[in-house]
Each structure stands twice: as structure tokens, then as C-alpha cells.
Amino acid sequence: MVHASRTSARDDAQRTLFPPSKGDMMSDFSDDRPAQDAPPAGSPRLLSPQREQIEFRACCWNDLLPPEHEARIVWSYVEGLDLAPLLARIKAVERNVGRPAIDPRILFALWLYAVLRAVGSARELARRCDKQTGELAFQWICGGVSVNHHTLADFRRQHVELLDRLFTTSVAALLHEGLATLDRVAQDGMKVRASAGAASFRRRATIEDRLAEAQQQIAALKQQLDADPASESRRQRAARQRAAEDRAARLAKALDQFAEVEAKKKSAQERENARVSTTDPEARVMKMADGGYRPAYNVQLATDTQTQIITGVDVTNSGGDQGKMAPMVEQHEARYDERPKEMLVDGGFAKKDDIDEVEAKGTTVYAPVQKSKKADVDPHTPRENDSPAVGAWRERMATDEAKEIYKERAATAECVNAIARNRGLQQFHVRGSPQALAVVLWYVLAHNLMRAVALREEIEAKPK
């Protein structure tokens, strides 16, 4: 009786949840159809996802990344580079002791791909390369090799000469291939925040006092070590002494920068109030794009207007753009034995001496002419004190042809600057102009790599 009661209660519950259809109700009164078996009691057995279960899976790294992935493009590019100078520094060689070094191609590819993914921090890059929690593309580049943020940070800033040489050879190859030209080059400056705060700027007297304190601290640490060698562990003593020496070196470098800073001041009071950063002595306070004033560097980029291939790069601590056009033209001649035929620059570059120097060596300048202070004076009319080159520049910029040509400057230089910003070139995480130049060269190499890939795809897509 108990069993029948439970069965009846279960049937009533099923009828309540799943009421029978009209056909089923008619079948209850028919004796011609056999009775259906009732479903078994109990909870259903299901195959549910187990996402926290650890599994050991046999796989190949090359099977995990799509064939056309950007990481593969970067690695293919790095494989073709001549990294012999980096290999020559490795002391762990065959038939000799030493721990194997990380393949320089891995570190090179990691930073190039990090630029494309807007990763500018060595710690963040190391996190994405982690074997357990990292991203697949970065793990694929590593291929099972572990990297740490110290190695990544040192590699990014230590090889300025190699990066500069690779930049020159890569652009020269594109020029030889016909993917880029120096017929028309646009130049523009971009302010990038330095790794220094506004509160780090101090006067000469303050820095001299702090340098004396740092030197006294170094002497005290050495005296303490001689008096009681067992007072601290060797690692702690080395760390304290290294920190003190590093601070003293930065303060000494800051003092060396005062001669340059004071030379640009007009009055004695301004020279007396001159300040230099104790964090990054080479950084200068500049007016940024948002109108504010912050420590920064001025990044100069020259770009081919037809292909947006970057052909020239420089990093200065001068807040203005005057005087930067002639050195950029000379840089092109030094790199490629060829000068740009035409230079497109904004009004900040339009210095008469630069125009004379650039035009004298065969480069035509396209830059806006400053409006005259007198309403009845046409700014495009040559003046008595103008040189022939400056006078020709004034007349040229009044023509419709020159105005159309000048429109390519914004479409090229501003676009390249925006791409660099979107890839993370907002603030330097290194200190010093050589290290800042190294960071910019990473961005330039990554930019030119992707532009070359896009240009080759466009050529292949054209009907033959």
C-alpha cells in the first residue's frame, strides 16, 4: 500500500507539471493501445562542464595559433633579422659552463608584439607571458621559455644602436623594393610624458646639498662595512650601497644639466630660478596637447606621405619644433644617402635659417606662412630682407598646387602620431633620452612592419 501511494503521488505531480495533451487523454480511455512505461525515478544524469578541473593535454604550440595571426608575422620578421651582435655577448657557449641564455629572437619578438598590443610595461608583458595565466599569443612566442620583467626591461632599453641600425636597414630595403619613397616626407613633433613628476624639479643649491648628503651616506656605508662586516648580509649591504650610488649619480647628472638649462634663460633671475629634475635630469617641462605643462620629451617623426612608412626618428628635450627640420633632412642623407625631395612641416618648423639650409641642398619646403601683423601686407609677398629661398617659399605657398600638397601633411603625420598614441606611446617608462629613443624605435619598427605587410597585400590584391 505504501508503494502504491508513492507511485500515485508521483503521477499526480507529473500531471501537474506536464499536463497531458488531448490525444493522451483520449488514450487513457482506449483499451486498444498498450500502456506506456513510466519514466524512472531520480535526478537525471548530465554531462556538465567542469572548468576548474586540471587536465594534461598533448598539444603543439603551432596548432594553437591561427596561421595569419600577428604574432606569427612578428616572429617571421624577427627570424630574418641579423642579431649577431646580441649572440656575440652570450657567454654560455658549447663546451663551456654557464646557464643557457634566452634566445634574443624571443625577447625581440615579444617587444614588437607588445607594441602592437599597446603593452608598454615590462611587468605587464611578463604577466602576459606567464605559462599558466598569460595570453596565448605571448605564450606562443615564448614557446615554453620563461621570461621575467627584469630581463625584458633591460633588453628594451640596452640596444639603442642595434635598433637604430635595424631601422635604417629595414627602411632602406623598403626603398629598394619600391614600397616607400623619399619624394614627399612629412615631419611632425609629438610630446610624450617623461618618467618624472613635476615635484622632482629642484634648484642648483638644493641639488648640491642633496648630492653632498648622498656622498656622505656612501662613505658611511663603506665605513660601517669596514668596522663590522657581519652587521648585515652581503646582499643587504650591496643593495643599500647600490641605491645610494645610483642616487648620487642621478644628482650629479642633474647638476651637469644646469649649464644647458641656464643658457636658455634670458635674465639673471631666471637663471637663478632654473630647475632640473632629480628623477630624469634630461626631461624638460613642456606644453602638452591638452594645454597643461608636464615633464616630457619631444619625439620627432618623419613619414613618407604615400605609404605612411616612418623614415626618420629623433628624441629631443626641446619643447619647440624650430630648428628640427634641417637635422631631420641630414639624418635621411646619413641613413639612405638620399635627401627628401619635398618636406611638409607645420608652422612651428618654418624657421628662415632652416628653410635656407634645406632649400640650398635641393629639398623643397612646404610650410604655412605666418600671417602678417599689418593688414595691408600680403604674407606671401617676398620681403626685402628675405633670401631667395625664403622669397620663393612665400610665393610657392600662395599657389593652389602647394595648398593641395600641404594637405597631405596632416593626413600623414597626424595619422601616424595617432597610431602611436593608440599603441600606448603616452608616457615613457624609462629615464634618459637614449632610453626614450630606444622605446620610440620599438614603436617605429612595429609600425613599419605592419605597414609593409599591408602594402604587400595591396600589391598582391591588384589585378595583374
C-alpha positions in Angstrom: 0.0 0.0 0.0 2.9 2.4 0.8 4.5 1.7 -2.6 1.2 2.4 -4.4 0.7 5.6 -2.5 4.1 6.9 -3.5 3.5 6.0 -7.1 0.2 7.7 -7.2 1.7 10.9 -5.6 4.5 10.9 -8.3 2.0 10.5 -11.1 -0.1 13.3 -9.7 2.9 15.6 -9.6 3.9 14.8 -13.2 0.4 15.5 -14.4 0.5 18.9 -12.6 3.9 19.9 -14.1 3.3 18.3 -17.6 -0.5 18.2 -18.2 -1.4 15.6 -20.8 -2.4 16.6 -24.3 -5.8 15.9 -25.8 -4.5 12.9 -27.6 -3.1 11.5 -24.4 -6.3 12.0 -22.6 -8.2 10.0 -25.2 -5.7 7.2 -25.0 -6.5 6.7 -21.3 -9.9 5.5 -22.2 -8.8 3.3 -25.1 -8.0 -0.4 -24.5 -6.5 -0.9 -28.0 -3.1 0.9 -27.2 -0.6 -0.6 -24.8 0.1 1.4 -21.6 3.4 3.4 -21.8 6.1 2.7 -19.2 6.6 5.4 -16.6 10.0 7.2 -16.5 12.4 6.0 -13.8 12.6 7.9 -10.6 15.6 10.1 -9.6 17.5 13.0 -10.9 18.7 13.0 -14.5 22.4 12.2 -15.2 24.0 15.1 -17.3 27.4 15.8 -18.8 28.1 19.3 -17.3 31.2 21.5 -17.9 34.0 21.1 -15.4 36.0 24.3 -15.9 38.0 24.0 -12.7 39.3 20.5 -13.4 43.0 20.3 -14.2 43.8 18.3 -17.3 47.0 17.3 -19.0 46.6 17.7 -22.7 49.0 16.8 -25.5 49.2 19.7 -28.0 51.6 21.6 -30.3 52.1 25.3 -29.9 51.8 25.8 -33.7 48.3 24.2 -33.6 47.0 26.8 -31.1 47.6 30.0 -33.1 45.8 30.8 -36.4 48.1 30.9 -39.5 47.5 34.6 -40.2 48.0 35.8 -36.6 50.0 39.0 -36.0 52.3 37.1 -33.6 53.4 34.8 -36.5 54.0 37.9 -38.7 56.3 39.4 -36.0 58.2 36.1 -35.5 58.7 35.7 -39.2 60.1 39.2 -39.4 62.4 38.6 -36.4 63.7 35.4 -37.9 65.1 37.3 -40.8 67.0 39.9 -38.7 70.7 39.9 -38.2 71.0 39.7 -34.4 74.7 38.6 -34.4 75.7 41.4 -32.0 73.3 40.1 -29.4 74.5 36.5 -29.8 78.1 37.6 -29.5 77.5 38.8 -26.0 76.3 35.4 -24.7 78.9 33.7 -22.5 77.2 30.4 -22.3 78.6 28.6 -25.3 79.1 25.0 -26.3 81.8 23.0 -24.4 81.7 25.7 -21.7 79.9 26.2 -18.4 77.0 28.6 -17.9 73.3 28.6 -17.9 71.7 28.8 -21.4 70.6 32.3 -22.3 67.2 33.2 -23.6 67.1 33.4 -27.4 67.3 37.1 -28.3 64.7 36.5 -31.0 62.1 35.7 -28.3 62.8 39.0 -26.5 62.8 40.9 -29.7 59.5 39.4 -30.9 57.9 39.9 -27.5 58.5 43.7 -27.5 57.4 44.1 -31.1 54.2 42.3 -30.5 53.8 44.1 -27.2 53.8 47.4 -29.1 51.0 46.1 -31.4 49.0 45.2 -28.3 49.7 48.5 -26.5 51.7 46.9 -23.7 54.4 49.3 -22.5 55.3 47.9 -19.1 57.8 45.1 -18.6 55.8 43.7 -15.7 52.7 43.6 -17.7 54.5 41.9 -20.6 55.9 39.3 -18.2 52.4 38.7 -16.8 51.1 38.0 -20.3 53.9 35.6 -21.0 53.1 33.5 -17.9 52.7 29.8 -18.7 49.6 29.5 -16.6 47.7 32.8 -16.7 49.2 34.5 -19.7 47.8 35.1 -23.2 48.1 32.5 -25.9 50.0 34.7 -28.5 52.7 35.8 -26.0 53.0 32.2 -24.8 53.3 31.1 -28.4 56.2 33.5 -28.9 57.9 32.2 -25.8 57.4 28.6 -26.8 57.8 27.3 -23.2 60.7 29.6 -22.3 60.2 31.6 -19.1 60.9 35.3 -19.0 60.9 37.8 -16.2 60.3 41.6 -16.2 63.9 42.4 -15.3 65.2 40.7 -18.4 62.5 42.3 -20.6 63.1 45.8 -19.2 66.9 45.6 -19.7 66.5 44.2 -23.2 64.2 47.0 -24.3 66.5 49.9 -23.3 70.0 48.5 -23.8 70.3 48.1 -27.5 69.7 51.6 -29.0 72.5 51.2 -31.6 71.2 47.9 -32.8 67.6 49.2 -33.0 68.7 52.2 -34.9 70.7 50.1 -37.4 67.8 47.8 -37.9 65.5 50.7 -38.5 67.9 52.1 -41.2 68.3 48.8 -43.0 64.6 47.9 -42.9 63.6 51.3 -44.5 66.4 51.0 -47.0 65.1 47.6 -48.0 61.6 49.1 -48.5 63.0 51.9 -50.6 64.9 49.4 -52.7 61.8 47.3 -53.1 59.8 50.3 -54.1 57.3 50.1 -51.2 58.4 53.5 -49.9 59.9 56.7 -51.4 61.5 59.9 -50.2 59.7 62.0 -52.8 57.5 63.7 -50.2 58.1 63.4 -46.4 56.0 64.9 -43.7 57.6 65.8 -40.3 55.9 66.4 -37.0 56.7 66.6 -33.3 54.8 64.7 -30.6 55.2 65.4 -26.8 55.5 62.2 -24.7 55.3 62.4 -20.9 58.6 61.6 -19.2 59.0 59.3 -16.3 59.4 62.1 -13.8 57.0 64.2 -11.7 56.7 67.9 -11.6 57.8 67.9 -7.9 61.1 66.3 -8.8 62.5 69.6 -10.2 64.9 71.4 -7.9 67.2 74.4 -7.9 71.0 74.1 -8.2 71.6 74.8 -4.5 69.1 72.1 -3.4 70.7 69.5 -5.7 74.2 70.4 -4.5 73.1 69.9 -0.9 71.5 66.5 -1.6 74.5 65.4 -3.6 76.7 66.1 -0.6 74.3 64.1 1.6 74.3 61.2 -0.8 78.1 61.1 -0.9 78.3 61.2 2.9 75.8 58.3 3.0 78.0 56.3 0.7 81.1 57.0 2.8 79.2 56.0 6.0 78.0 52.7 4.4 81.6 51.8 3.4 82.9 52.8 6.9 80.2 50.6 8.6 81.1 47.7 6.4 84.8 48.0 7.3 84.0 48.3 11.0 81.6 45.4 11.2 81.5 43.1 8.1 78.9 40.8 9.8 76.4 43.5 10.7 74.2 42.8 7.7 74.0 40.2 5.0 76.1 40.9 1.9 73.1 41.2 -0.2 71.5 43.9 2.0 74.8 45.9 2.1 75.1 45.7 -1.6 71.6 46.8 -2.2 71.9 49.8 0.2 75.2 50.9 -1.3 73.9 50.5 -4.9 70.8 52.6 -4.1 73.0 55.4 -2.6 75.4 55.3 -5.6 72.5 55.4 -8.1 71.0 58.4 -6.3 74.3 60.2 -6.2 74.8 59.5 -10.0 71.4 61.0 -10.8 72.1 64.1 -8.7 75.5 64.6 -10.4 73.9 64.2 -13.8 71.2 66.8 -12.8 74.0 69.3 -11.9 75.5 68.8 -15.3 72.2 69.7 -17.0 72.2 73.2 -15.4 74.6 74.6 -17.9 72.2 73.8 -20.7 69.1 75.0 -18.9 70.6 78.2 -17.7 72.0 79.0 -21.1 68.4 79.3 -22.4 67.3 81.7 -19.7 67.4 85.4 -20.7 67.7 87.2 -17.3 69.8 86.6 -14.2 66.7 86.0 -12.1 65.5 83.3 -14.5 68.9 81.6 -14.4 68.9 81.7 -10.6 65.4 80.0 -10.5 66.3 77.4 -13.1 65.3 73.9 -12.1 66.2 70.4 -13.2 64.6 67.0 -12.4 66.4 64.8 -10.0 64.4 61.8 -11.3 65.1 62.3 -15.0 67.6 65.1 -15.5 67.2 65.3 -19.2 63.5 65.8 -19.2 62.1 69.3 -19.6 58.7 70.8 -18.8 56.8 71.2 -22.0 53.4 72.4 -23.0 51.3 69.3 -23.8 48.5 68.9 -26.3 45.9 69.5 -23.6 47.4 72.8 -22.7 49.0 71.7 -19.5 52.7 71.7 -18.6 54.4 68.5 -17.6 57.9 66.9 -17.9 58.2 65.4 -21.4 60.3 64.6 -24.4 59.7 65.9 -28.0 59.5 62.9 -30.3 60.2 63.8 -34.0 58.9 61.5 -36.7 59.3 61.8 -40.5 56.9 59.8 -42.7 56.6 59.0 -46.3 53.2 60.6 -47.4 52.4 57.9 -49.9 52.8 54.8 -47.8 53.0 56.1 -44.1 56.3 54.4 -43.7 58.4 56.2 -41.0 61.7 57.2 -42.4 63.2 59.4 -39.7 63.1 59.5 -35.9 64.6 61.6 -33.2 64.0 62.4 -29.5 64.9 65.8 -28.0 64.2 67.7 -24.8 63.4 70.9 -26.7 59.8 72.0 -26.3 59.6 73.7 -29.7 59.9 72.5 -33.3 62.1 75.3 -34.7 65.4 74.1 -35.9 64.3 70.4 -36.2 63.7 70.3 -40.0 67.3 70.6 -41.2 68.7 67.9 -38.8 66.0 65.6 -40.0 66.9 66.1 -43.6 70.5 65.5 -42.8 69.5 62.3 -41.0 67.9 61.0 -44.1 71.0 61.7 -46.1 73.1 59.9 -43.5 70.8 56.9 -43.3 70.0 56.4 -47.0 72.4 58.6 -49.0 69.4 60.4 -50.3 67.5 63.6 -49.2 63.8 64.0 -49.3 62.7 65.9 -52.4 59.9 67.7 -50.5 59.4 68.4 -46.8 56.0 69.0 -45.4 56.0 70.7 -41.9 53.7 72.8 -39.9 54.3 76.5 -38.9 56.4 75.6 -35.9 59.2 74.4 -38.2 59.1 77.4 -40.5 62.4 79.0 -39.5 64.1 81.1 -42.2 67.5 79.7 -41.5 66.3 76.2 -41.8 64.4 76.9 -45.0 67.6 78.4 -46.5 69.7 75.4 -45.4 67.2 72.8 -46.6 66.4 74.5 -49.9 70.1 75.1 -50.7 70.6 71.3 -50.8 67.7 70.5 -53.1 64.8 69.9 -50.8 61.6 71.9 -51.4 59.8 73.1 -48.2 56.1 73.2 -47.9 55.1 75.1 -44.7 52.3 77.6 -43.9 53.4 81.3 -44.0 52.7 83.2 -40.8 50.1 86.0 -41.1 51.4 89.5 -41.3 50.8 91.8 -38.3 49.8 94.6 -40.8 46.5 94.0 -42.5 47.7 95.7 -45.8 50.8 93.5 -46.1 50.4 90.2 -48.0 52.4 87.5 -46.1 53.1 85.7 -49.4 54.9 88.6 -51.0 58.7 88.4 -50.7 60.2 91.0 -48.4 63.4 93.0 -48.7 65.3 91.1 -46.1 64.2 87.6 -47.4 66.7 85.4 -49.0 65.9 84.0 -52.5 64.9 80.6 -50.9 62.6 82.2 -48.4 61.0 84.5 -51.0 60.4 81.5 -53.3 58.8 79.7 -50.4 56.4 82.6 -49.7 55.3 82.7 -53.3 55.0 79.0 -53.6 52.7 78.6 -50.6 50.2 81.1 -52.3 49.6 78.7 -55.2 46.7 76.2 -55.2 49.1 73.4 -56.1 51.1 74.0 -52.9 48.0 74.1 -50.8 46.8 70.8 -52.1 50.3 69.3 -51.5 50.3 70.6 -47.9 47.1 68.9 -47.1 49.0 65.6 -47.2 50.9 66.6 -44.1 48.0 66.3 -41.6 46.7 63.1 -43.3 50.2 61.5 -42.8 51.9 62.9 -39.8 48.8 63.3 -37.6 47.6 59.8 -38.5 51.0 58.2 -37.6 51.0 60.1 -34.3 47.5 58.9 -33.5 48.5 55.3 -34.3 51.5 55.6 -31.9 49.2 57.0 -29.2 46.7 54.2 -29.6 49.6 51.7 -29.2 50.5 53.1 -25.9 53.0 55.8 -26.6 51.6 58.1 -23.9 54.4 58.1 -21.3 57.9 56.7 -21.1 58.6 54.1 -18.5 62.4 54.7 -18.9 64.6 57.6 -18.0 67.0 59.5 -20.2 66.9 60.5 -23.8 68.9 57.4 -25.1 66.5 55.1 -23.4 63.5 57.1 -24.6 64.9 56.8 -28.2 65.1 53.0 -27.8 61.4 52.9 -26.8 60.4 55.0 -29.8 62.4 52.8 -32.1 60.4 49.8 -30.9 57.2 51.6 -31.9 58.7 52.7 -35.3 59.9 49.1 -36.1 56.5 47.7 -35.3 54.7 50.4 -37.3 56.8 49.9 -40.4 56.4 46.1 -40.1 52.7 46.2 -40.2 52.6 48.9 -42.9 54.9 46.8 -45.1 52.6 43.8 -44.7 49.6 45.9 -45.7 51.4 47.4 -48.7 52.4 44.0 -50.0 48.9 42.7 -49.6 47.6 45.7 -51.6 50.0 44.9 -54.4 49.1 41.2 -54.4 45.4 42.1 -54.5 45.7 44.3 -57.6 44.8 42.5 -60.9 47.8 41.7 -63.0 
